[in-house]
């Protein structure tokens, strides 16, 4: 039991540190996802803001992998681990779409 409490405490501390680093939220991100987002944007005429070019945009408590504000398009990169979060991702997407009135693109990766 003490071990579980220790892990939970470390997770809470890590989350707090990420949120307050430099006075802004600094979520973890996948650098390979940024490459995919850039490639998709260039191919399809989008200019997505993401973690490596201005930071992930936050909307109603969610960090977006990429967002083209001018065209009001969100892009999310689903790594294989997302297969365990299908319901969560669907609910999250619906909330974001309703809030922004945006188009939503999902890219799935194999790695």
C-alpha positions as CSV (number, residue, x, y, z in Angstrom):
1,X,0.0,0.0,0.0
2,X,2.8,2.4,0.9
3,X,4.3,1.8,-2.6
4,X,1.1,2.7,-4.4
5,X,0.9,5.9,-2.4
6,X,4.5,6.8,-3.2
7,X,3.8,6.3,-7.0
8,X,0.6,8.4,-6.8
9,X,2.5,11.1,-5.0
10,X,5.3,11.2,-7.5
11,X,2.7,11.4,-10.4
12,X,1.0,14.3,-8.7
13,X,4.3,16.1,-8.1
14,X,5.4,15.5,-11.7
15,X,2.1,16.9,-13.0
16,X,2.4,20.0,-10.8
17,X,6.0,20.6,-12.0
18,X,4.9,20.3,-15.6
19,X,2.0,22.6,-15.1
20,X,4.0,25.3,-13.4
21,X,7.3,25.1,-15.3
22,X,7.9,28.6,-16.7
23,X,4.5,29.6,-15.6
24,X,2.7,27.6,-18.3
25,X,1.4,24.2,-18.9
26,X,4.1,22.0,-20.5
27,X,2.5,18.7,-21.4
28,X,4.6,15.7,-22.6
29,X,4.6,15.3,-26.3
30,X,5.8,13.0,-29.0
31,X,8.4,14.7,-31.3
32,X,7.6,12.2,-34.1
33,X,4.0,13.3,-33.9
34,X,5.2,16.9,-34.7
35,X,6.9,15.6,-37.8
36,X,3.8,13.8,-39.0
37,X,1.7,17.0,-38.3
38,X,4.1,19.1,-40.2
39,X,4.1,16.7,-43.2
40,X,0.3,16.5,-43.2
41,X,0.0,20.2,-43.0
42,X,2.3,20.9,-45.9
43,X,0.6,18.2,-48.0
44,X,-2.9,19.5,-47.3
45,X,-2.4,23.2,-47.0
46,X,-2.6,23.6,-43.2
47,X,-0.4,25.6,-40.8
48,X,-0.7,23.7,-37.5
49,X,0.6,25.0,-34.3
50,X,2.1,22.2,-32.2
51,X,4.5,21.5,-29.4
52,X,7.6,22.4,-31.3
53,X,6.4,25.6,-33.0
54,X,4.5,27.7,-30.5
55,X,3.3,25.0,-28.1
56,X,0.2,22.9,-28.0
57,X,-3.0,25.0,-27.9
58,X,-5.1,24.3,-24.8
59,X,-8.9,24.1,-25.2
60,X,-11.4,23.4,-22.4
61,X,-8.6,21.7,-20.4
62,X,-7.2,19.6,-23.3
63,X,-3.9,20.0,-25.1
64,X,-4.3,19.7,-28.8
65,X,-1.5,17.9,-30.8
66,X,-2.0,20.5,-33.6
67,X,-4.3,23.3,-34.4
68,X,-4.7,25.5,-37.4
69,X,-6.5,28.5,-36.0
70,X,-7.1,30.2,-39.3
71,X,-8.8,27.2,-40.8
72,X,-10.2,26.0,-37.4
73,X,-8.8,22.5,-37.8
74,X,-7.6,20.2,-35.0
75,X,-5.2,17.3,-35.7
76,X,-4.5,14.5,-33.3
77,X,-1.9,11.8,-33.7
78,X,-3.1,8.4,-32.2
79,X,-0.2,6.2,-31.3
80,X,-0.9,2.5,-30.7
81,X,-1.6,3.1,-27.0
82,X,-4.8,5.0,-28.1
83,X,-6.5,1.7,-28.8
84,X,-7.0,1.5,-25.0
85,X,-8.6,5.0,-24.9
86,X,-11.2,4.8,-27.7
87,X,-14.1,5.9,-25.6
88,X,-12.1,8.7,-23.9
89,X,-10.8,9.9,-27.3
90,X,-14.3,9.9,-28.8
91,X,-15.7,11.9,-25.9
92,X,-12.7,14.3,-25.9
93,X,-13.1,14.9,-29.7
94,X,-16.8,15.5,-29.4
95,X,-16.3,18.1,-26.6
96,X,-13.6,19.9,-28.6
97,X,-15.6,19.9,-31.8
98,X,-18.6,21.3,-30.0
99,X,-16.6,24.0,-28.3
100,X,-14.6,25.1,-31.4
101,X,-17.0,24.2,-34.1
102,X,-13.9,22.8,-35.9
103,X,-13.0,20.1,-38.3
104,X,-11.1,17.2,-36.6
105,X,-8.4,15.1,-38.2
106,X,-7.0,11.9,-36.6
107,X,-3.8,10.3,-37.8
108,X,-3.0,6.8,-36.6
109,X,0.6,5.6,-36.3
110,X,2.0,2.1,-36.2
111,X,4.8,2.8,-33.8
